[in-house]
Amino acid sequence: MADSSHGYIRDRRGCRHWGPYGAAGLLLRKGSRFLLQRRSWRVHHGRSWSIPGGALRAGESPLDGARREFTEELGAVPALRHLHTHVDDHGGWAYHTIVADLLEPLSPLRGDGEGTAYRWCDVTEIAGLRLHPGFAATWPQLPSELHSTGDTPT
């Protein structure tokens, strides 16, 4: 069976996006640090830093899609505590950034080749990285409570 999550779609503004059902990514927080992945030079916006993520499948929830994409790109997702979902709605297409606390150790693996490296970054480090344009636009829109440990946005 063909994977129906592939292909481009145009939003109401005429911009092209990969994945006809939208996309989702997982931003993990451990203490005051966040896990970012450096994108391979072979993918769109290569060599930029972002979060593991990608196209949703038909009927897949953003959380399930973000977990699946994380597993494909960095290995099994450990236990998490969901904190926040940011929806970047483009009019007919949306990217869901799922923010979660890591509740157990994580041992990222080399996955499907979409990423070339990963690292835990604090808020000031993130500001100095070459970010994927979508993540660069989303990062400052996340609730400020996420930038400190132990707080859960409502």
Secondary structure as UniProt FT lines:
FT   TURN            4..5
FT   STRAND          8..10
FT   TURN            12..13
FT   STRAND          16..18
FT   TURN            20..21
FT   STRAND          23..30
FT   TURN            31..32
FT   STRAND          33..39
FT   TURN            41..42
FT   TURN            44..47
FT   STRAND          49..50
FT   STRAND          53..55
FT   TURN            58..59
FT   HELIX           62..74
FT   STRAND          80..89
FT   STRAND          94..102
FT   STRAND          115..122
FT   HELIX           123..127
FT   HELIX           133..138
FT   HELIX           139..141
FT   HELIX           144..147
FT   TURN            149..150
//
